[in-house]
């Protein structure tokens, strides 16, 4: 707590939605309530999720919770949930086309 750059470090962690480690004298759990979700435009964040599809799927395979994935992307958890459902449908459709 006596670190001369504690506040700057905390600001950086919050701005960059850093998920791991103690930064600015706060753990991830302590920082989480301070992170504000970025307001969404007309696409509601789905475009951001589609662009990050490979990363999202990798994070899910690693067991990273939806809350953390949403925070990393700056979207709402519900948007990530919808994106995952969309990805599943697209994958099932591709599998059906390959089988046909």
MODELLER restraints for C-alpha pairs under 7 A, 6 or more apart:
rsr = mdl.restraints
at = mdl.atoms
rsr.add(forms.Gaussian(group=physical.xy_distance, feature=features.Distance(at['CA:1:A'], at['CA:25:A']), mean=5.96, stdev=0.5))
rsr.add(forms.Gaussian(group=physical.xy_distance, feature=features.Distance(at['CA:6:A'], at['CA:24:A']), mean=4.51, stdev=0.5))
rsr.add(forms.Gaussian(group=physical.xy_distance, feature=features.Distance(at['CA:6:A'], at['CA:25:A']), mean=6.52, stdev=0.5))
rsr.add(forms.Gaussian(group=physical.xy_distance, feature=features.Distance(at['CA:7:A'], at['CA:24:A']), mean=5.91, stdev=0.5))
rsr.add(forms.Gaussian(group=physical.xy_distance, feature=features.Distance(at['CA:9:A'], at['CA:23:A']), mean=6.08, stdev=0.5))
rsr.add(forms.Gaussian(group=physical.xy_distance, feature=features.Distance(at['CA:9:A'], at['CA:24:A']), mean=4.73, stdev=0.5))
rsr.add(forms.Gaussian(group=physical.xy_distance, feature=features.Distance(at['CA:10:A'], at['CA:23:A']), mean=5.77, stdev=0.5))
rsr.add(forms.Gaussian(group=physical.xy_distance, feature=features.Distance(at['CA:10:A'], at['CA:24:A']), mean=3.86, stdev=0.5))
rsr.add(forms.Gaussian(group=physical.xy_distance, feature=features.Distance(at['CA:13:A'], at['CA:23:A']), mean=6.48, stdev=0.5))
rsr.add(forms.Gaussian(group=physical.xy_distance, feature=features.Distance(at['CA:14:A'], at['CA:35:A']), mean=5.75, stdev=0.5))
rsr.add(forms.Gaussian(group=physical.xy_distance, feature=features.Distance(at['CA:17:A'], at['CA:35:A']), mean=6.96, stdev=0.5))
rsr.add(forms.Gaussian(group=physical.xy_distance, feature=features.Distance(at['CA:17:A'], at['CA:71:A']), mean=6.32, stdev=0.5))
rsr.add(forms.Gaussian(group=physical.xy_distance, feature=features.Distance(at['CA:17:A'], at['CA:72:A']), mean=5.81, stdev=0.5))
rsr.add(forms.Gaussian(group=physical.xy_distance, feature=features.Distance(at['CA:19:A'], at['CA:28:A']), mean=5.76, stdev=0.5))
rsr.add(forms.Gaussian(group=physical.xy_distance, feature=features.Distance(at['CA:20:A'], at['CA:28:A']), mean=5.94, stdev=0.5))
rsr.add(forms.Gaussian(group=physical.xy_distance, feature=features.Distance(at['CA:21:A'], at['CA:27:A']), mean=6.16, stdev=0.5))
rsr.add(forms.Gaussian(group=physical.xy_distance, feature=features.Distance(at['CA:21:A'], at['CA:28:A']), mean=6.52, stdev=0.5))
rsr.add(forms.Gaussian(group=physical.xy_distance, feature=features.Distance(at['CA:22:A'], at['CA:28:A']), mean=6.83, stdev=0.5))
rsr.add(forms.Gaussian(group=physical.xy_distance, feature=features.Distance(at['CA:37:A'], at['CA:74:A']), mean=5.70, stdev=0.5))
rsr.add(forms.Gaussian(group=physical.xy_distance, feature=features.Distance(at['CA:37:A'], at['CA:75:A']), mean=6.35, stdev=0.5))
rsr.add(forms.Gaussian(group=physical.xy_distance, feature=features.Distance(at['CA:38:A'], at['CA:74:A']), mean=5.42, stdev=0.5))
rsr.add(forms.Gaussian(group=physical.xy_distance, feature=features.Distance(at['CA:38:A'], at['CA:75:A']), mean=6.59, stdev=0.5))
rsr.add(forms.Gaussian(group=physical.xy_distance, feature=features.Distance(at['CA:45:A'], at['CA:75:A']), mean=5.60, stdev=0.5))
rsr.add(forms.Gaussian(group=physical.xy_distance, feature=features.Distance(at['CA:45:A'], at['CA:79:A']), mean=6.52, stdev=0.5))
rsr.add(forms.Gaussian(group=physical.xy_distance, feature=features.Distance(at['CA:46:A'], at['CA:79:A']), mean=6.19, stdev=0.5))
rsr.add(forms.Gaussian(group=physical.xy_distance, feature=features.Distance(at['CA:46:A'], at['CA:83:A']), mean=6.53, stdev=0.5))
rsr.add(forms.Gaussian(group=physical.xy_distance, feature=features.Distance(at['CA:49:A'], at['CA:80:A']), mean=6.68, stdev=0.5))
rsr.add(forms.Gaussian(group=physical.xy_distance, feature=features.Distance(at['CA:49:A'], at['CA:83:A']), mean=6.37, stdev=0.5))
rsr.add(forms.Gaussian(group=physical.xy_distance, feature=features.Distance(at['CA:56:A'], at['CA:69:A']), mean=6.96, stdev=0.5))
rsr.add(forms.Gaussian(group=physical.xy_distance, feature=features.Distance(at['CA:66:A'], at['CA:77:A']), mean=5.99, stdev=0.5))
rsr.add(forms.Gaussian(group=physical.xy_distance, feature=features.Distance(at['CA:66:A'], at['CA:80:A']), mean=6.88, stdev=0.5))
rsr.add(forms.Gaussian(group=physical.xy_distance, feature=features.Distance(at['CA:67:A'], at['CA:77:A']), mean=5.76, stdev=0.5))
rsr.add(forms.Gaussian(group=physical.xy_distance, feature=features.Distance(at['CA:70:A'], at['CA:76:A']), mean=5.63, stdev=0.5))
rsr.add(forms.Gaussian(group=physical.xy_distance, feature=features.Distance(at['CA:70:A'], at['CA:77:A']), mean=5.18, stdev=0.5))
rsr.add(forms.Gaussian(group=physical.xy_distance, feature=features.Distance(at['CA:70:A'], at['CA:80:A']), mean=6.26, stdev=0.5))
